Amino acid sequence: MQDARIRLIALVSLSIATFLSVTGALLTLAWLVLSPRPLKEAMKSAAFWVIILFVAIIATVTQVTGNDGISYLIRTGVIILLAFSVYMEWHPGEYLDLSVWLFGKKAGFDIGLAVEMSIQGLHEASREFARIRSALLLKELKPCIGMIPSVGFLLIHTRLMRAREQADLLATRGYRAGGSCCPVFRTSYQDKIMGFLAILILFLSFFPVRDIFILQM
């Protein structure tokens, strides 16, 4: 979707629908299939599968202890897939526009700037991790659990140093609060349809499957 406003509405609506019921989760999954490109990109992410693995372990333990682990796995898995798919559609600057549209030029600019810098930091951390993996391959070292603390410390230390550099740069340029930003959004016909379907799924998630399809068992 091109319009960040509709994407935000869809994200909130579908997240609530998925949390409420398995029906909402399955309908949300069908909604994601309608936009295959971000869905494919999300499923290529190694981080996505790592998180799903931990969720599956928790769901298995929950099921074994007598609770509904299958429902937990479906709903949580779809929420994670939704978050990754929406993240894959992010473009630099659009969260700044969205924040200014929501909260105004002063507060919205500060919030949007913080979000943009945070997302930029995630991208840089991902590239740093890729470089670390390349260095390990060049040295013919195999990744192991014992490397997690050192790699984690290196990534956190690098991000803190760059955050300090960015703060110094903003202070040098005289930044205090607020800024000038004129949000521009492009809304396509597909965006309107996807937004409407997301709200419809939220409405349908309040009803059991048999009530939606009017089936009698």
N, C-alpha and C positions, 0 to 999 in steps of 0.2 A: 504493500500500500504506500502511496505517495504522501498522503496527508497524515502528519504526526498526530493531529487531534483525534482523528477517527481511529488511528492505531491505539492511542491511549484508552479511548472509550471501549474499544474491542478487547483490549488486554484486561481491563478491570472487569468488564461484564463476563468474559469467558473464565477468568480466574475464580470469580464468585460462583459461576455455574458449575465449574469443575469441583470446587470445594463442597458444594451442596449435595451432589449426588453422582453416582456412577453414570446415570443418564446424561447429565451435563457434561461429564468427562468424555463420553463417547461422541456426543454431538460436537464438542470442541475439537476432538480429533478429526471428525469429518470436516469441520471448518478449516483446519490446518491443511488438509489434503487439497483443498481448493486453491491453495497458494503453495505449489510444490517446490518452488525454488528456495525460499528461506527454510522450508522444512528439510530439504535435502542437505543444505549447508549446516543446519543444526545437528543433524544426525551424523555428519562427518566429524564433528568436534569430539576430541578425546575426553575433554572435561565433562561433556554430557554423559558419556558412557560410564565414567568414573562415579559421577553422582548417582546415576541410575543403579549402579552396582551396590552402592551403600543403601539406597532405598530398598532394593530387592532383599538385601540381608535383613534389614529391619522388618520388612513385610513378612519374610519367612518366619522370623522369631515371633512376630505378632500372631501369625496364623497357627503356629505350633502351640502357643500358650492359650489358644481357644478364642482369640479375637478375630476380627475380620481383616486379615492381612491382605487379601486379594483386592478388596475395595480400596485399601490404603495405597497399594501399589499402583492401581489404575489411576486413581485421582492425582496422587503426587507425581507420578510419571508424566501424566498429561500436562500438569501445571509446569513442570520443569521443561518439557518439550515446547510448550507455549512461550515460556520466557526466553529460551534460546532462539526460537524462530523470530520473535519480535526483535531481539537484540541483533540478529543477523541483518535486519532491514534498516538498522541505524545508519544515518549519514551525518558526517561532521557538521555541527551548527544547528541541527534541527531541534535538539533538546533546549538549546538556548532560545530559539524562537518559541518553542512550546511553553517554556517557563515564563517568558515575558508576556505571552498571550494569557496565561493563567493568573499570574501574580502581579503584573504591572512592570513598569520599566525599572524601578529601583530594586525591590525585593526579587522580582523575577529574573533580573539580569544576574544578580549574585548567585541565586540558586542554579540557574542555567549554566553559568560559568563553572560552578563547582562540579556539576554533573558532567559537563563536557570534559573537564580536566580529569575527572575520575575514570571516565570511559577511555580517554586517551591513555591513562596510566595502565588500564587493563590490557590494551593493545600492546603497549611497550613491554609489559611484563610477559605477555605471550611471546613476543619476539626474543626477549632475553632468555626465556626458557628454551626456545628453539635453538638459540646459539649455544646454550649449555649442553644440550643434547648432541649438537654437532661436535663440540669440543670433546665430549666423552667418547664419541665414535672415533675421532681422530687419534685419541690416546688409547683406543681399544679397551675401554673400560665399560663394563656392563652396569646399567642403572640398578640400584638396589635400595632397600628400605633404609639402610644406614646413611644414604646420601640425602634423604629428605630434610633433616635439620639444617645441614650446611647449605643446600640449594635454597631452602626457604629463607634462611637468614640472608643469603646473598640477594635474593629478589626483594625482600623487605627493605634491606639497607639501601639498595639502589633506588627504590621508589621514594624513600624518605629523603635521600640526597637530592633527587630531581624535584621533589615537591618543594624543598627549601630553595632551590635555584629558581623555580617558577615564582615563588612568593617574593623573592628578592627582585626579580625582574618586574613584577607588577608594582612593587613599591617604588622602584626606580622610575617607572613611567608615570608615577603619581596617582595610581589607582587607589580609590578609597571605597566607594560604594556606588552601585548603579552604573548605568551606561546607556549608550544610544544604540537601540536595536529596533528595527521595524520588521516584525515577523511577516513572512510571505508563505502562504500555504497553497499547494496545488491539489485540488480535489478532482479525482477522476470518477467516472461512472462506476467503475469496479469498486472504488473505495466506499461509495455510498451503499452498494449492495452488500459488501462484506460487513460494514458497520451495522446495517439493518439486521443481517443474519446473526451477528454477535448478540445484539439485544434480544432477538427472538429466541436464541438458545438460552439466554438467562431466564427468560419467561418460562420456557418449556422445562427447564431443570427443576422447577418446583413441583412438577407432576410426575407420577410414576410412568414407566414405559407403557403399561397396559392402558393407561388413560390417554396417552398421546396417540397411540395407534388404534384405540377403541377395540381391544382384543379381550375376549373372555376365555380364560383358561378352563 
